[in-house]
Amino acid sequence: MSMFERIIAFIKYHNAFAIGLSLIFVLSLSAMASEDVRKAVIGQEIITEIGIDDSAVLGVNLDHFNLNL
């Protein structure tokens, strides 16, 4: 029996593998439930605001603007 077959047999027939895998899954999810840990591991959300600069339009003197077509 090769080493690969022994590993496959252990995964198939021993509950320790399923229990260990479940523990790793539950512990990693519970660690990510903490907001401080999640920010440290994943990072904070970056919010980018995109808008139009209206300062040029607001600074125009409309009294001297020619509106004739």
Secondary structure, DSSP 8 states (H G I E B T S, - for coil): --HHHHHHHHHHH-HHHHHHHHHHHHHHHHHHHSHHHHHHHT------------HHHHT--GGG-----
